[in-house]
Amino acid sequence: MVTHFYDAIIIGAGASGLMCALTAGQRGRKVLLLDHSDQIGRKILISGGGRCNFTNRNVGPENYLSANPHFCKSALKRFTQWDFIAMMEKHGIRYHERAHGELFCNDTARDILKMLMTECDEAGITTLNSCKIRAISGEQPFQLNTSKGAFSTESLVIATGGLSFPKLGYSGFGHAIAKQFGMAIVPLKAGLVPFMFSDQYKEIFEALSGLALEVTLSTEEQSFTENILFTHRGLSGPAVLQLSNYWQPGDSITINLLPHHDLARQLLSDKEQHPKRELNSTLTSLLAKKLVLALEPLFWPNESGKPMAEIPDSVLFKIAAHLHNWRVKPSGTEGYRTAEVTVGGVDTQQLSSKTMQSTTQPGLYFIGEVIDVTGQLGGFNFQWAWSSGYAAGQYV
């Protein structure tokens, strides 16, 4: 079998792989981009409801979770959100900003994929999809045995993503390659994923399914003020997805149902001004009626039907405390099936933050989601893909 040599071979033609390929190609490198799927960039196409939340105006290291929180700084600084926006504008792709600095395409995510593939074509990149990797051996040069032939390279880049989106064919391939070359893996878990419940709240949340409201959702160490969505399985919505990156099995979470109110003060005021009004009437002016009715048996079962004047101030304080600090314990998450990202990955202690190259295996690079760097919801994971892909592309 004839072996074809390339300066760099990139496995995985997603966001980080495409960025790495075009960056290296623009340096005059002979690059081969391989992907197991029959469709390049499938995760790009389905993201953001088909409009791709491609970055965020407010990118910083504080938006990323890693066992080594400083690792992401170098790449994010050298290829910023403004650099990607400039590429978008060069290609005439229109975009808009939503809440919290999130940037989306005006039309379709296909515009971004077309832009990246055009840049790769202009840089002379060879792309092979539906390519199965059978074996990787050797070390500088690395030897690849694939369904599309035999290839060798001095620089091998792993851009295969994590375990999220298994229906798209994502797997632990990249982590297996890291282990093959003796590299450590920070424990993996599903991230940006809904919570499930198996206790008394499962039935309550199922009855509230479809209801959304803004809350402050917290663990002991992290907090987000955004919408939650009650589902037939438990809780979803932006605040839940954000917090799932930081939640550990067995931990409780706290829901502040009225983050912009001082409920105790409001209840005391209403008691004084409307002494004959029932408590539920006051609460339904602030919260959905079906939520109030669901919480009544939990937090004020003995005050049902009473006028405010008959409820002691101390009881009103307790009710306010419950609604500002509702503690629930998820039984777990929905797992990789619905997760948007994988938390954990290739240990960054064994990677150069400047080049993304392994410090123990010369010529081996890891970029994107396969690394132990996970962004919050809002375009940060795509920005990490662009930045880490660019960083490696400068050196392969």
C-alpha positions, 0 to 999 in steps of 0.5 A: 500500500502506498503511504501518502505524506502530509506536513500535518494531518488533522483528525476531525473536521469540526470547528477546531479542525477546520480552523487549524487546517486553514491556518496551517494551510495559509502558512504553506503547509501541506495539510490533510483533514480527515473526518469519519462523518459523511458531512463536514461540520455537522455540529456547526450546522445544528448549533444555535437552532441552525444559526450557530452561536459562533462566539460572544462579545465578552470572552474571558478565561472566567467563562471556562472551566478547567483543572488548569484555569490559566491554560486557555488564556494564551490561545484566547488572547492570540485569536480573539472573538474580534478576529473571528468576527473580522473573518465573518465580515470579510465573507459578508456574513450578517450576524446579530447579538442576543442577551449576554453578548451572544452572537448568531448568524442572521441567516443560517449556520451553513454560512459559517461552514461555507466560509471555513470550507472556502478558506480551506479550499483557498489554502489548498487543504485536502479533505476526506470525509467518511474516513475511518481511522483503523490504527495510528502507530509510530511517532514523528512520523505518525502512520495512519491506516484508514479506510481511505488509504495509508498516510504519514505525518510529522504533525498529528492533530486530534480534533475529534470532540468529546462524548456529547452528540453521540447521535452524530457519531461523536465518541471517545476516539480522541481520548483513546488516542491520548491514552495510547500515547501515555497521556492523562485524561481529566475525568469526563462528564456531560456538560451543558445538560438538563437535570433529572429528578427522582424524588418528590419533585419529579411529579411536581416538575412534570406537572409544571412542564413547559413553564419558564421563568427567570431565577437565580440558580446556584451551587455552593460555588457558582451561580447564574441568573437566567431562565429555567424550564420545567420539563417532564424529566426535571429542569432545563433552560439556560441557567440549568445548562450553565450550572450543570458544568459545575454541579457534582452528583449528590449536590443540592442546588438552590433556586431563588424564584424571585431574584429581583424582589425582596419578597419578605418586605413585599409580603409585609407591605401587602399585609398592611395594605391589603389585610383581607387578601389571601396569600396566594393572590399576592404570590400569583402577582409575582409567580405563575398561578400553577407554580404557586399552587404546586408550592403551596403544599410544600411551604405554606399548607396551613395558610391556605385560604387565610387572609394576610392579616391572620398570617404572623409576620414570622410565617411570612418571613419563612415563606419568603425564605423558602421561595428565595432559597428553594433547595432541590437535589437532582438525581442526575443529568440527562447525560451525553444524549442531550449534553452540548459539551463534554466536561474534562478531557486531555489533561492540559498539564501535558499540553503547551498552552502556546501550541497545543502540542503534547509535552510528552509526545512531540508532534502530537496536538490536541484542540477543541472539546477533546481538551479539558477546557469547557466553555459556558453557554453562549458561544464560548465553546465555539470561541475555544474551538477557533482559538485552540485551532488557530494556536495549533495551526500556527505550529503544525 
